[in-house]
Amino acid sequence: MIPQAPQRSRRNSRMAAGLALAVLFLAGCTAEQQRGFMPGHDAGQVTNQTERITNFWVGSWSVLVLVGLMIWGLTIWCAIAYRRRKTDTGFPIQLRYHVPLELMFTLLPVVMVLTLFYFTQRDVGEIERHANEPDMVVEVVGKQWSWDFNYVSEDVHEPAGVQSFATGEEGAEESLPVLYLPVDQNVEIRLESRDVVHSFWVVDFLYKKDMVPGFTNSFQVTPTLEGTYSGKCAELCGEFHSDMLFNLEVVSQEEFDAHMQQLEDDGYTGQLGVDLNRNQEEWSMREAHEEAGPRVREEADQ
């Protein structure tokens, strides 16, 4: 009897294929994968806009992956089905028209681009929409290389931010400037810069906006999940750009009111103005030096 190699049954093959599909399906059920590996929290949405941004991101990549699989599949199929065989002679036809196929190659990308443009404009318009009357207004001022926070509605401000360096030492994060926002309140954040272009970016908010000297940018957001969120400057602004960090605390309305009262009791009333510009301080020192120059030279001549 001639021994034969054992053959895998179709049943085992189907079980293996089903198990592989189940693993792929379950692997896509984690919260991190469902939001396309975007920053966020498993406890829920951080703001009223993060779900919209995440859905657009995941939807766009899902369509792109499907299109990529189709293109690669057709490419591989054509390479196999129309490969040159040993019995072939001569050369294949070098030019052949196929009008329906060429129309599909033209119209399908146009439809995809227009669809992506529609959803982009829809979501951007909603994210950038301003309510007529926000619940509160906050002014964020960027400067080399720190932040000032004015609570316009409450007419108080956080202590003036000083240049902070993220040295990696334990506890360094606690010394960063902190911006407080109440949960479930529509906040208008106005962005100013005292020197160069900065960019206000709260990572878990999935949103950032530039801060341009002499121009006020603004956006509105409703934080929906209490917690501490990291913020940073997202525009290269000088030597210590990487150390331009801050924390954002989303707290309950009661805790926010208590913090505003504490700032008022500590004397941090009013608003921090643009006179804290680092460049203006250097200019004042330069003017003082120039004014003192002639007097010093006269004393030296005498």
C-alpha positions as CSV (number, residue, x, y, z in Angstrom):
1,M,0.0,0.0,0.0
2,I,1.3,3.4,-0.9
3,P,1.1,5.8,2.0
4,Q,-0.8,9.0,1.3
5,A,-0.4,12.4,3.0
6,P,-3.3,13.3,5.3
7,Q,-5.7,15.8,3.8
8,R,-7.3,18.5,5.9
9,S,-11.0,18.2,5.9
10,R,-13.2,21.0,4.6
11,R,-14.8,21.2,8.0
12,N,-11.5,22.0,9.7
13,S,-10.7,24.6,7.0
14,R,-14.1,26.3,7.6
15,M,-13.5,26.3,11.3
16,A,-10.1,27.9,10.9
17,A,-11.5,30.6,8.6
18,G,-14.4,31.3,11.0
19,L,-12.0,31.6,13.9
20,A,-9.8,34.0,12.0
21,L,-12.8,36.2,11.1
22,A,-14.0,36.2,14.7
23,V,-10.6,37.3,15.9
24,L,-10.5,40.1,13.4
25,F,-14.0,41.2,14.4
26,L,-13.3,41.1,18.1
27,A,-10.0,42.9,17.7
28,G,-11.9,45.8,16.2
29,C,-14.3,46.1,19.2
30,T,-11.9,47.8,21.6
31,A,-12.7,51.4,22.4
32,E,-9.3,52.6,21.1
33,Q,-9.7,50.8,17.7
34,Q,-13.3,52.0,17.4
35,R,-12.1,55.6,17.5
36,G,-9.4,54.9,15.0
37,F,-6.6,55.1,17.6
38,M,-7.4,58.8,18.1
39,P,-6.8,60.4,21.5
40,G,-9.8,60.1,23.8
41,H,-11.2,58.3,26.8
42,D,-13.0,55.0,27.2
43,A,-15.4,56.7,29.7
44,G,-17.1,58.7,27.0
45,Q,-16.8,61.7,24.7
46,V,-14.6,64.5,25.9
47,T,-16.5,67.4,24.2
48,N,-19.6,67.8,22.1
49,Q,-17.6,67.6,18.9
50,T,-15.2,64.7,19.5
51,E,-17.7,62.1,18.4
52,R,-18.3,63.9,15.1
53,I,-14.5,64.2,14.5
54,T,-13.9,60.6,15.3
55,N,-16.7,59.3,13.1
56,F,-15.4,61.4,10.2
57,W,-11.9,60.0,10.7
58,V,-12.9,56.4,11.1
59,G,-15.4,56.6,8.2
60,S,-12.8,58.2,5.8
61,W,-10.2,55.5,6.6
62,S,-12.7,52.7,6.3
63,V,-13.7,53.8,2.8
64,L,-10.0,54.3,1.8
65,V,-9.1,50.8,3.1
66,L,-12.0,49.2,1.1
67,V,-10.9,51.1,-2.0
68,G,-7.3,50.1,-1.5
69,L,-8.3,46.4,-1.1
70,M,-10.3,46.5,-4.3
71,I,-7.5,48.1,-6.2
72,W,-4.9,45.7,-4.9
73,G,-7.2,42.8,-5.5
74,L,-7.9,43.8,-9.1
75,T,-4.2,44.4,-9.7
76,I,-3.2,41.0,-8.4
77,W,-6.1,39.3,-10.3
78,C,-5.0,41.0,-13.5
79,A,-1.4,40.0,-13.0
80,I,-2.4,36.4,-12.5
81,A,-5.2,36.1,-15.1
82,Y,-3.4,37.8,-17.9
83,R,0.1,36.6,-17.2
84,R,2.1,35.4,-20.2
85,R,2.0,31.7,-20.5
86,K,4.5,29.3,-22.1
87,T,2.3,28.6,-25.1
88,D,1.8,32.3,-25.9
89,T,3.5,33.7,-29.0
90,G,3.9,37.2,-30.3
91,F,2.9,40.3,-28.4
92,P,-0.5,41.1,-26.8
93,I,-2.6,44.0,-28.2
94,Q,-0.9,47.2,-27.0
95,L,-3.9,49.5,-27.4
96,R,-7.5,48.8,-26.8
97,Y,-10.4,51.1,-25.9
98,H,-13.1,50.3,-23.4
99,V,-15.3,53.4,-23.0
100,P,-17.4,52.2,-20.0
101,L,-14.3,51.2,-18.1
102,E,-12.6,54.5,-18.8
103,L,-15.8,56.4,-17.7
104,M,-15.8,54.5,-14.4
105,F,-12.1,55.3,-13.9
106,T,-13.0,59.0,-14.3
107,L,-16.3,59.3,-12.6
108,L,-15.7,57.1,-9.5
109,P,-12.8,59.3,-8.2
110,V,-14.8,62.4,-8.8
111,V,-17.7,61.0,-6.8
112,M,-15.4,60.0,-4.0
113,V,-13.7,63.4,-3.8
114,L,-17.1,65.3,-3.9
115,T,-18.5,63.0,-1.2
116,L,-15.4,63.6,1.0
117,F,-15.7,67.3,0.4
118,Y,-19.4,67.3,1.4
119,F,-18.9,65.6,4.7
120,T,-15.8,67.7,5.4
121,Q,-17.7,70.9,4.9
122,R,-20.7,69.6,6.9
123,D,-18.5,68.8,9.9
124,V,-16.2,71.8,9.7
125,G,-19.2,74.1,9.5
126,E,-20.8,72.5,12.6
127,I,-17.5,72.5,14.6
128,E,-16.8,76.2,13.8
129,R,-20.3,77.3,14.4
130,H,-20.7,80.0,17.1
131,A,-23.8,80.3,19.3
132,N,-25.1,83.7,19.7
133,E,-24.8,83.7,23.5
134,P,-22.2,81.3,25.0
135,D,-22.4,80.4,28.7
136,M,-19.0,81.9,29.4
137,V,-16.1,83.5,27.6
138,V,-12.4,82.7,28.2
139,E,-9.4,84.5,26.7
140,V,-6.2,82.5,26.2
141,V,-3.1,84.5,25.5
142,G,0.0,82.7,24.1
143,K,3.5,84.1,24.7
144,Q,7.0,82.8,24.5
145,W,6.9,80.4,26.1
146,S,3.8,80.1,28.4
147,W,0.1,81.0,28.7
148,D,-2.1,83.5,30.3
149,F,-5.8,82.7,31.0
150,N,-8.5,85.4,31.4
151,Y,-12.0,84.5,32.5
152,V,-13.8,87.3,30.8
153,S,-17.3,86.5,32.0
154,E,-16.1,86.4,35.7
155,D,-13.5,89.3,35.3
156,V,-10.7,87.3,36.9
157,H,-7.6,85.7,35.7
158,E,-5.2,82.9,36.5
159,P,-1.8,84.0,37.9
160,A,0.5,85.1,35.0
161,G,2.0,82.1,33.4
162,V,5.8,81.9,33.7
163,Q,8.1,80.0,31.3
164,S,7.9,76.4,32.3
165,F,10.4,73.7,31.4
166,A,9.3,70.0,31.1
167,T,12.6,68.6,32.5
168,G,11.0,65.2,33.1
169,E,11.5,65.5,36.8
170,E,8.7,64.1,39.0
171,G,6.1,66.7,39.9
172,A,7.0,69.1,37.0
173,E,3.6,68.8,35.5
174,E,2.0,70.3,38.6
175,S,3.8,73.6,38.0
176,L,2.2,74.1,34.5
177,P,-0.4,76.8,33.9
178,V,-3.9,75.5,34.4
179,L,-7.1,76.5,32.6
180,Y,-10.4,75.6,34.3
181,L,-13.7,75.0,32.4
182,P,-17.1,73.9,33.8
183,V,-18.5,70.7,32.4
184,D,-21.6,70.8,30.1
185,Q,-21.3,74.6,29.5
186,N,-20.8,76.2,26.1
187,V,-17.5,78.0,26.4
188,E,-16.2,80.5,23.8
189,I,-12.4,80.5,23.8
190,R,-10.8,83.6,22.3
191,L,-7.2,83.2,21.3
192,E,-4.6,86.0,21.3
193,S,-0.8,86.1,20.8
194,R,1.6,88.6,22.3
195,D,4.6,88.0,20.1
196,V,4.8,85.2,17.4
197,V,2.3,82.7,15.9
198,H,1.3,80.0,18.4
199,S,-1.3,77.3,18.3
200,F,-3.8,76.3,21.1
201,W,-4.1,72.5,21.2
202,V,-5.9,70.4,23.7
203,V,-5.0,66.9,22.5
204,D,-8.1,65.0,23.7
205,F,-10.4,67.7,22.3
206,L,-9.2,66.7,18.8
207,Y,-9.0,70.3,17.9
208,K,-6.4,73.1,17.6
209,K,-6.4,76.7,16.4
210,D,-3.7,79.2,15.5
211,M,-3.0,82.3,17.6
212,V,-1.9,85.1,15.4
213,P,-0.4,88.4,16.7
214,G,-2.9,91.3,16.2
215,F,-5.8,89.0,15.3
216,T,-8.4,87.3,17.5
217,N,-9.3,83.8,16.7
218,S,-12.1,82.0,18.6
219,F,-14.1,78.8,18.8
220,Q,-16.8,77.4,21.0
221,V,-16.8,74.0,22.7
222,T,-18.8,72.2,25.4
223,P,-16.7,69.9,27.6
224,T,-18.7,66.8,28.5
225,L,-16.4,64.7,30.6
226,E,-14.7,65.9,33.8
227,G,-10.9,65.3,34.1
228,T,-7.5,66.7,33.4
229,Y,-6.4,67.1,29.8
230,S,-3.0,68.0,28.4
231,G,-2.5,71.0,26.2
232,K,0.4,72.4,24.3
233,C,1.5,74.8,21.6
234,A,1.3,73.2,18.2
235,E,3.2,75.8,16.2
236,L,7.0,76.1,16.2
237,C,7.4,79.4,18.1
238,G,11.1,79.6,19.2
239,E,13.8,78.0,21.2
240,F,11.6,76.6,24.0
241,H,8.5,75.7,22.0
242,S,8.5,72.1,23.3
243,D,8.1,73.4,26.8
244,M,5.1,75.5,26.1
245,L,2.6,73.2,27.9
246,F,-0.5,73.6,30.1
247,N,-3.2,71.6,31.7
248,L,-6.9,72.0,31.2
249,E,-9.2,71.0,34.1
250,V,-12.9,70.2,33.3
251,V,-14.7,70.4,36.6
252,S,-18.2,70.6,38.0
253,Q,-20.0,73.9,38.0
254,E,-19.7,74.1,41.8
255,E,-16.0,73.5,41.7
256,F,-15.6,76.0,39.0
257,D,-17.5,78.7,40.9
258,A,-15.4,78.0,44.0
259,H,-12.2,78.4,42.0
260,M,-13.4,81.7,40.5
261,Q,-14.2,83.0,44.0
262,Q,-10.8,81.9,45.2
263,L,-9.1,83.9,42.4
264,E,-11.1,86.9,43.3
265,D,-10.3,86.6,47.0
266,D,-6.6,86.2,46.1
267,G,-6.7,89.5,44.2
268,Y,-6.5,88.1,40.6
269,T,-9.2,90.4,39.3
270,G,-9.4,92.1,36.0
271,Q,-7.7,90.9,32.8
272,L,-4.0,90.3,31.9
273,G,-3.2,92.7,29.0
274,V,-0.8,92.7,26.1
275,D,1.8,94.7,28.1
276,L,3.4,91.5,29.2
277,N,4.9,90.9,25.8
278,R,8.4,89.6,26.0
279,N,9.4,91.5,22.9
280,Q,8.1,94.8,24.4
281,E,10.1,94.2,27.6
282,E,13.3,93.7,25.5
283,W,12.4,96.9,23.5
284,S,12.0,98.9,26.8
285,M,15.4,97.7,28.0
286,R,16.9,98.7,24.6
287,E,15.4,102.2,24.8
288,A,16.6,102.7,28.3
289,H,20.1,101.6,27.2
290,E,20.0,104.0,24.3
291,E,18.9,106.9,26.5
292,A,21.7,106.1,29.0
293,G,24.3,105.8,26.2
294,P,24.9,109.6,25.5
295,R,25.1,110.4,29.3
296,V,27.6,107.6,29.8
297,R,29.7,108.9,26.9
298,E,29.6,112.5,28.2
299,E,30.8,111.4,31.7
300,A,33.6,109.4,30.1
301,D,34.8,112.4,28.1
302,Q,34.8,114.6,31.2
